[in-house]
């Protein structure tokens, strides 16, 4: 009788076991209470909606300050055009570089959620400082030192915002992606959609910032115009914190950059040591080792064998291990070595993506200069050349839902891939769009220049619309694709750092764009010639610059394709 009861209990446990396993996530994520995350109570779109809400508020606040900042510096603080442009460029570059510091802090010490909360608070404080700089003339009657006091307060606030952005940018995206369990097929598919809607949200906020926020600043003053972004970001912080119980959290494992450096140092120390023929002899720890608890192991790969030297156990390592704990600067585990290999494999692809942003940076510089030399009248309206970028934003906003709801399901049925097409193919399509946009700009400039020299009526600025539309299509493909790629291919302990690579590629592309324009201007303006990009475009050859960028874009696409074909993916991408 007792044996029968025991058998019934074992049978009941066996039946319940799948339900118990299904109740929890398979990626090791935790709930807010520190226990394994329950799948039906945490994560998924339920958790991502407040994260996207926070992203919307952050972008609305950030772009609400960014787009019209140069006007505030020149009109209110009376800076020169050159000084204002340089100050804005330096600040924006800082905003794209600080995400690396925020990513290291998130992956190493605080975790993504805590980093976001702290960064959001810093950002709100910085925006309040910026608003205070506009309020200062109303509070203090002494105008002798007003300008310098305003500048000090403003720039202190701006660089507080830069550090706030540094924590929010990489963490919001990767924390949202963390809400989907890779072990669940339906959630893994939803993760691909999340990156599309992340960029969609960002562009919607950008449109509102360029219209409503700028209008408020121009018509109701800068104190209110800079105060509203602070209030909007505070609302975003409230959205983030209010949904805390719905989130899934990933554990931290210490500084990822330190682990990378340890592999490099250990491999260099063993420069003359040959890796064993049997890779099973490389150093690794058992599953039950305390340092490997909660760590997702990465299988050994055969390429980049130099770094395998870091995991080779030498006689001195065996002697040292018996006397003291393992020195990670002399001997590394296989998983640690593979983390570095993943980063090294991604670097060539990252460089190609950075050059893509060198091309798209022209939309905010040489495209605008081209538009200034065209007829800006559309009927009875005067269209500011910079406003043509609206075509780019609207294209992205319109195409993202179509891509996510129509193209991906159709492509999935044809290819069998969860995302419809691979991330690398998607990025390649974006790189092709950038080259086509440069070619379209070159054709428009050729026709504009001929019309100007023939004494004909200037071309309408609307002829620029196709090149902006192509840049928008490129953003849909390359920007979303590279963010998804860097996150999905990143080692588990480096998700935020690799996400930050996407933002750093934008900064690298902007810097490279300035270098290319400066180099072209210097090289073509010798011997008294006006050069390709003079102040009066009718005296130059901006079309040749665009053709050069189109050619370099094609070359970049060829290099990217070669690197993509050789790339060894961790999993389907």
N, C-alpha and C positions, 0 to 999 in steps of 0.2 A: 504493500500500500504506500509506504514511504517512497519507494522508488518511483511509483506511478506519479505521485505528487511532484517529485523532483523533476521528472521528465516533462510534466505539464508546465512547470515554472520555466524550465529551460526553453521550451517551445514558445512560451509567451514572450520571453526576453528576446528570442530570435526574431519574432514577428515585430516587436517594438523597436529593435535596434536600427533598422533603416529610417524609421520616423525620427528617432533621436538624433541620428547623424544628419538627417535632412534639416533638422531644426536649427542647426548651427552652421555658420559659414565655414568654408574649407580652406580659407587663406590665412587663418590664424588671427584674424582681426578680433578686437575686443569691444565690448560695450562701454558706456560711460562709467559703469560700476567696476570695470576692470576684469569682468568675467567674459568668457567667449561670447561673441555677438550672436544673438538670435536672429535668424534670417528673416522671419516674418515681422519682427518688431524694429529692425534697424536697416539702414542702407537703402539702396535702390533709389528710384525717383522720389520716394517719400523724403529722403534725406537730401537729395540733390536740388530740390526746388528752393529751399531756403539758401542753399549755397549759391545757386544761380541768382537769387534775389540779392544776396550780398555782392556778387560780382556786378550786377546791374548798378547798384548804388555806388560801389567803388569806382566803376568806369564813369558814371555820370558826374561824380564829384571830381575825379582826377582830370577828365577831359574838360569839365566846366572851368577849371583853372588854366589848363594848358593852352586851349585854343586861342584865348584872348589875352594871355599873359603879356605878350609883347606890346599890346596896346596900353595896358596898365603901366608898364615900365616907361613908355615914351610919353603918354599923356598925363599921368599922375606924378610919376617920379622924375620926369623930364630928362630921361636918359637919351643918348643919341641912338640912331637906328642901329649902328654897328655894335655899340655896347649892349643894347637890349637884345639884339639877335644872338650875340655871343653868350650872354647870360642865360637866355632861354635854351640854347643848344647845349651848354654845359650842364644845366640842370636836367634836361631830358636824357642826356647820355648817362648821367648819374643814376637816374631812375631805371635805366635798363641794365646797369651794372650791379646795383645793390641786390637784385634777386639772388645772385650767387651767394652772398653773405646770408641772406634770409634762408636759402635752401640748406646751407650747411648747418645753421642753427636748428632748423626743423628736423633734419635727418640725424643730427648728432645729439642734441640735448633736450629741446623743449617739446618736440613733436609738432606736427603740422597745425593742429587745432590751437594749441597754446601760442604758437608763433603768430597765427593769424589774429588772435584776440589782442595780443600785445601790440602788434603792428598796426591794427585798426585804431587802437587808442592813441598811438603815436601820430598816426595820420590825422585823426580828428583834432588833436592838439595843434598840429602844424597848420591845419586849415583855419583854425581859430586865430592863430598868430597872424596868418595872412590877412584875415578879415580885420584884425586889430590894426594892422598897418594902414588900412583904408579908413578906419575910424579915428585914427590919431589926430588928423587936422580938426575934427569936431570936438575933441577932448582937450587939446592943448592950443592955446592962443599964440604962444611964442613960436613964430615961424622961422627964426634964425637957424635953428638946427633941426627943423622938421624933416627935411629930405633925408638927412643921414640917419635919423632915428627910424624913419619909415623903412629905409633900405635894410637896416640891421634887423628889424623885426620881421620884415617880409622874407629876407633870405634865410633867416633862422627857421621860419615856418616852412619855407619851400624845401629845405634840406631835411627837416623833420618828416615832411611828406615823402621825400625820396626814400628815406629809411622805412617808412610805413609801407610804401609801395613794394619795397624790397622783400618784405615778409609776406605781403598779400599775393603778389603776382604768381610766384611758383606754387605757393601752398594752396590757394583756392582751387587751382586747376587739378593738382595731384590729389588733394583731399576729396574733391568731388569724384575723381576716378576711383579712389579707394572704396567708395560706397558700393561698388559692383564687384561681386565675387567671381574671380576668373575660373573657379571650379564649376560654376553654374552657367550652362550654355546661354540661357536667355539673358542673364545679367551681363555676360561677356559681350553679347550683341548690343545691349543697351549702352555699354561703356563707349562703343564707337559712336553712337548717336550723341552721347554726352558732349564730346569734343565739338561736334557740329553746333549744338545749341549753346555751348559756351561762347563760341565766336559770334553766333547770332545775337546773343544777349549783349556782348561787347559792342557790336555795331549799332544796335538799337540805341544804346546809351550814348554812343558817339553822335548819332543824328540829333538827339534831343539836346546834347551839349552845344553842338554847333549852331543850333537855332534858338531854342528857348533860353538857355543859360546866357548866351552871348547877348540876346535881346534884353534880358533883365539887367545885365551889367551896363549896357549902353543907355538904358532908359531910366533905371531906378538907382543907379550909383553902384560903386564898387564895394561899399560896406555890406550891402545886401547881396550883391553878386558874388562876393567871396565868402559870405556867411552861409548861404544856402548849401554849397558843397559840404561844409562841415556838418550841417544838420542831416544831409542825405547820407553821408558816410556813417553818422551815428545811428541812423535807422538801419543801415546795412549791418552794423555791429549787433544791434538788437535782434535782427533776423537770424544771424549766425548763432548767437548764444541761446536764443529761445528754443531752438531745435536740437539742443545738445544731446538729449536722450535718444534721438533717432540716428545718431551717427555711429559709424564704425571707425575704430582707431587702430593704427598700426604702431607697434612698439619700435623704439629707437635702439640702435646698436653701437652708438659712439660715432665719432667723426669718420665719414666716408673718405675724406681726403687723407686723413692719417693712415687709413688702411691701404689706400693706393700708394702712398709714399713708402709704406713698410715693404710692399712687394718690390718696388723699384730698388730700394736700398738693399734688400736681401738678395735680389737677383744680381745686382752689381757686385756685391761682396763675393758671390759664388760665380764670378765671370768665367773662371777656368774649369768649373765643374760641369760635366756633361750630364744632361737629363737621362734617366734610365730608359732602356728600351721598353720595359714594362711600366706603363704609367700608373699601375696599381700600387707601385712602390712609393709614389709621391705622398707626402705627409698629409694626413687627414685625421680627424677626430671621430670617435664613435658617436652614434646618434644620441646616446644618453649622457654625453659630456655636458657639463654645466654651461660652458661657453657656446654650445651649439643648440641649446634649447630655444625654440621659436625661430630658428634660422632656416631658411629655405636653401637647401643645398643646390649647387650648380655643378652639373656634370663636367668632367674634364673635356677639353677640345684640343685637337692636334696642332692647330696653327699657333703662331706667336710663341714658339717653344722657348725663346730666351727667358720669358717670365716664369716658365716652369722651374727654372733653377731656384727660385725662391722657396719652392716646396720640396727640394731635394734634401734628404736627411743625410748629412755627412757624419763622420766619426766624431768631430767636435760637437755637433748638435746632440748626438747621443750621450756624450759625456756631460754636456751642460744640462740636458733634460733630467738626468738622474740627480743632479745636485741642486737645481733650482727650477722654477717654472719656466716654460718656453719663452724665449725672447722673440717677440713678433718682428723685430727688426733684423733677425737672422733666419727665422724659419716661419713660413706662412702656410696656412691650410689651402687646399685646392680651391675651395669656394672663393677665398679671398683673391687668389691669383686670377680666377675666371672673371671676377668683378672688374679687374683692371683690363683684361682682354676685351671685355664688352665695350668699355669706354674707348679703347684704342681703335676698335673696329668702326665705331660711330664717327670718329673725328673727320675722316675724309668726306663723309656724307654731310656732316655739320658744316664744313667749309663750303661745300656747294650751295647749301641752303643760305649761308651768310652772303654769298655773291648774289643770290636771288634778291635779297633785300637791298643790295646795292643798286640793282635795276629798278625795283619798285620805289626806291627813295626818290627817283626822278619825278614821281607824281607830285611831290611837295616842293620841288625846286625848278628843274628845267621845264617841266610841263607848264608850270605857272608862268615862267618867263616867256614861254612860247605863246601862251594865251594872252599875255599883256601886249603882244605885237599883232593881235588879231582884232577883228571887229567884235566888241563885247556887247553890242546891242542885239537883243532878241525881242523883236516887236518894239514896244515902248519901254521895255525894261533894260536896265544896265546890269549885266551879270559879272560880278567880281571873278577874275580868273581862278582864284583859289576855290570858288564854290563849285567848280566842275568836278571836284573830288566827290561831290554828292553822288555822281553816277557810279563811282567805285563802291561807295558804301551801300547804295540801294541795290546794286547788282548782287552783292554778297548777301544782303538781307533777303532778297527775293529767291535766290538760288539755293540757299541752305535748306529750307523746308522741302523744296523740290528734290534736292539731292538725297536728303535723308528719308523721305517718304515715298519717292518714286524711283529714283535711280538705283539706290542701294538694294531694295527688294528685287528689282528686275535683274541687276547684275548678279545678285546672290543666286538666283535661279540658273543663270548661265554658267557661272564660275564655281559655284559651290562654296565660295568663301563667305564667312560670316559678315565681313564688311563690304562685300560686293567686289571690290578690287583691293589689292595690297596697298599698304601705306606708301611703299616706295614708288609704286606706279602712280599713285595719286600725287605725290610730291613731284615726280617727273613731269606730270601734266601741268602742274603749276609753274615749273621752270620754263616749259615750252610757251605758256601764256605770257610770261614776262618777256621772252624774246620776241613774240609776236607784237606785244604792246610797243616795244622799242621800234620795231619795223613800221608799225602803223604811225607812230609819232614822226618817224623819218619821212614817210610818204607825205604826211600833212605838211611838214616843214618845207619839203621840196616844193610843193605846190604853193605854199604861202610865200616863199622867197621869190619864186618866179613871178607871182602876181605883183609883189611889191616892186620888183625891178622893172616890170612892164608898165607900171603906173596904173594898174587896175585897182578896183575896189578891194579893200582888205577882206580876207576870208572870214566867214562867221566862226566864232569861237566854238560853236556846236560841232564843228568838224573834229574837235578833240574828244568828243564823247566816246567813240569806239576804243581809243587807247585806254581811257579810264575804265571802260567796261571790261576790257581784257585784263587789266590789273585786278579788278574785282573778282573775276573768275579765277585768276591765279591765287588770290588770297583764299578763296573757298577750297582750292585744291592743295596748295603748298603749305599755307599757314596751319590749317586744321590738320593736314596730313603729318607735318613734321612734329606737331605737339603730341599727336597720338602715337607716332613712331617712337619718339624719345621716351615717352612714359612707358609704353608697352615693352620696349627692349631694355629698359633700365634694370639693373640688379634690384632685388626687393629693398635693400637698405639704401638705395641711392635714387629713389623715385623723384624726390623733390629736386635734387641736384641736377638730374638729367632733364627734368622739366625746365629748370632755369637755363639750360643750354639753348632752348628755343628762344628765350628772351634775349640772351646774350648774342645770339646770331643776328637779331635785329640791330642791336647796338653796333656789332662788328660791321654789318652791312652799311649802316649810316656813316660810320667812320671811313670805311673804304670808299663810299660814294664821294665824300669830301676830298679824299686823297686823289681819286680818279679825275674829278672835275678840275682840281688844282693842277694836277700833272698835265692834263690836256690843254688847259689854258696857257700854262707856261711853255709847253712844247710847241704850240701852234702860233704863239704871239711873238716869236722872235723876228728880228730884222725889221721892226716897225710894222709888221703885219697886225691886223686887228685880232687874229686868232679865230677859233671856231665859236667861242661863246663870248663875244664882246657885249658891252652895254647896249649897243644898237645891233639887234640881231640881223638887220638887213645888211650889215657890213660883214657878217660872219658866216659860218657854215654849221649851224646847229644840227642840220640834217646829217652831216658826217659824224657828229658825235653820237647821234641816235643810231646810225648804222653801225658804228663801232660797238655800241652797247648791245645791239642785236646780235652781232657776230660773236661777241664775248659770251652772250647768253646761250647761243647755240653750242659754243665750245664747252661752256659750263654744263650744259645738258648732256653732251657726249661723255664728259668726265664722270658726271653723276651716274649715268647709265652703266658705265664700266665698273664703277665702285659698287653700285647696287647689285650687279650680276655676281660680283665676287663676295658680297656681304653674306656672312653666315649668321642667320637669324636664330635667336633663342627659341622662338616659336613663330607660328604663322603671323606675318605682319602685312 
